């Protein structure tokens, strides 16, 4: 459901929606051609480029493709859910079937439950019970995942594992609806990996582990501290005034509070919407504004942005045994730092 700041914004967006650019969605069509063309262009020139550069470029295009999939599931460039699914079906980013990602992400847009580990499928918190039962090693991994470096290194592994666990949990519950989606994805991934190995001389495992995991790591840059725990729902979502490269790679999803308020607005219109009402959005987010991803890196390169346990006393006052203490942040959220 869309949330408009005021009637003026509602009228402005209605006017924009009737424009030729918005109606034709030509920037998104151009984006689709560019991403597919770039990905296969790199793959078919793997011998000339060399394996390391090829893997790096495919990881970048894979992350860009995931941003495109995000745009597709929100109803762009067409209103046809099936046609958009076809556009996002190819396993260029390896790990997650488009249909599974689509259904999970739409659950994430239940803003009233953002960051709740049992309600938000994209939460980086765990329930108090999971935290209490976790051993020393697993707790350390959970804390490390909430650092910037940890999010890039092990965050994708957590996401892959969580998706697999949920898939098997559905089967145990007798829910087989995702089975055809997974089968189609695995078959397509196998065919793509075989083509890469036979035609492009790229080993399948290099594509899956290198390019695929690398794409998830790049995507994890965007999702780092994208949401925080806050009593006011609107204060849970960040505004990241990132540089042009990251804005293009993430299709302006760095202005995340705008996207959550207005998920129907296409990627190319988000900056205009934000700039027209910047002060209102800053106020709406509770001042949850960051000056680019480099700021997150500087602040949290090896310091956890938040304690992994959600909604318990341990999330506010962790036990000394965890080896962490709290330092206040300017935005009012707790910051977990290693004890020296």
Residue pairs with C-beta under 8 A, 6 or more apart in sequence:
2 261
2 262
2 263
2 264
3 261
3 262
4 10
4 13
4 261
4 262
5 261
5 277
5 280
5 281
5 284
9 273
9 276
9 277
12 276
13 262
13 265
13 273
16 22
16 269
16 272
17 23
21 27
21 268
22 266
22 269
25 76
25 77
25 78
25 266
27 266
27 267
27 268
28 71
28 76
28 77
28 266
28 267
28 268
29 77
31 68
31 71
31 251
31 267
32 68
32 77
32 87
35 61
35 64
35 65
35 68
35 92
36 90
36 92
38 61
38 64
39 58
39 61
39 62
39 65
39 92
42 49
42 54
42 57
42 58
42 61
43 54
43 58
43 196
43 200
43 202
44 199
44 200
45 54
46 54
46 196
46 200
46 201
46 202
47 200
47 201
49 57
51 202
51 206
54 202
55 202
55 206
55 207
55 210
55 211
55 214
56 214
58 207
58 210
58 211
58 214
58 215
59 210
59 211
59 212
59 214
59 215
59 217
59 218
60 215
60 218
60 249
61 92
61 215
62 92
62 93
62 94
62 211
62 212
62 214
62 215
62 218
63 93
63 214
63 215
63 216
63 218
63 219
63 249
64 249
65 90
65 92
65 93
65 215
66 93
66 215
66 216
66 219
67 219
67 249
67 250
67 251
67 253
67 267
68 87
68 88
68 251
69 88
69 93
69 98
69 101
69 102
70 105
70 251
70 253
71 77
71 251
71 266
71 267
72 84
72 85
72 87
72 88
72 98
73 84
73 88
73 98
73 101
73 102
73 105
73 106
74 263
74 264
75 81
75 84
75 264
76 84
76 266
76 267
77 84
77 87
77 266
78 84
85 98
85 99
85 102
88 98
88 102
89 98
89 184
89 188
90 188
90 192
91 97
91 185
91 188
91 189
91 192
92 192
93 212
93 215
93 216
94 189
94 207
94 208
94 211
94 212
94 213
94 215
95 156
95 159
95 160
95 163
95 212
95 213
95 216
96 163
96 185
97 178
97 181
97 182
97 184
97 185
98 185
99 178
99 181
100 163
100 167
100 178
100 181
100 182
104 121
104 122
104 163
105 121
105 122
107 120
107 121
108 114
108 120
108 121
108 122
109 260
109 263
110 119
110 120
111 233
111 236
111 237
111 260
112 233
113 119
113 120
114 120
114 123
114 227
114 233
114 236
114 237
115 123
115 124
115 125
115 227
115 228
115 229
115 236
115 310
116 123
116 125
116 310
116 311
117 123
117 125
117 126
117 127
117 130
117 310
118 127
120 227
121 162
121 166
122 223
122 227
123 227
123 310
124 145
124 146
124 151
124 155
124 223
124 306
124 308
125 229
125 306
125 308
125 309
125 310
125 315
126 134
126 142
126 308
126 309
126 310
127 309
127 310
128 309
128 310
128 311
128 312
128 314
128 315
131 139
131 142
131 308
131 309
131 312
131 314
134 142
139 308
139 322
141 154
142 308
143 150
143 304
143 307
143 308
143 322
143 324
143 336
144 150
144 154
144 304
145 151
145 154
145 155
145 158
145 308
146 300
146 304
146 305
146 306
146 307
146 308
146 336
147 300
147 301
147 302
147 303
147 304
147 305
148 224
148 296
148 297
148 300
148 301
148 302
148 305
149 301
149 302
150 304
151 220
151 221
151 223
151 224
152 217
152 220
152 221
153 217
155 216
155 217
155 220
155 223
156 213
156 216
156 217
156 220
159 216
160 216
167 178
167 182
170 176
170 177
170 178
171 179
189 208
192 207
193 204
193 207
193 208
194 204
196 202
196 204
196 207
197 203
197 204
197 207
218 249
221 246
221 293
222 246
222 249
222 250
222 253
222 254
222 293
224 293
224 296
224 300
224 305
225 238
225 290
225 296
225 300
225 305
225 306
226 237
226 238
226 240
226 256
227 236
227 237
227 238
227 256
228 235
228 236
228 238
228 288
228 305
228 306
228 331
228 333
229 236
229 306
229 310
229 311
229 315
229 333
230 236
230 286
230 288
230 333
232 286
234 257
234 284
234 285
234 286
235 285
235 286
235 288
236 288
237 256
237 257
237 260
237 285
237 288
238 256
238 257
238 285
238 288
238 289
238 290
239 254
239 255
239 256
239 257
239 258
239 274
239 281
239 282
239 285
239 288
239 289
239 290
240 254
240 255
240 256
240 289
240 290
240 292
240 293
241 254
241 289
241 290
241 291
241 292
242 250
242 254
242 292
242 293
243 292
246 254
246 292
246 293
247 254
247 271
251 267
252 259
252 267
252 268
252 270
252 271
253 259
253 267
253 270
254 293
255 270
255 271
255 274
255 281
257 281
257 284
257 285
257 288
258 265
258 270
258 273
258 274
258 281
259 265
259 270
261 284
262 273
265 273
274 281
282 289
286 331
286 332
287 331
288 331
290 296
296 305
299 305
300 335
302 338
303 335
303 336
303 337
303 338
304 324
304 335
304 336
304 337
305 333
305 335
305 336
306 315
306 333
306 334
306 335
306 336
307 314
307 315
307 316
307 318
307 324
307 326
307 334
307 336
308 315
309 315
309 318
315 334
316 326
316 334
317 326
318 324
318 325
318 326
318 336
323 338
323 339
324 336
324 337
324 338
324 339
325 336
325 337
325 339
326 334
326 335
326 336
326 337
327 334
327 335
327 337
328 334
328 335
329 335
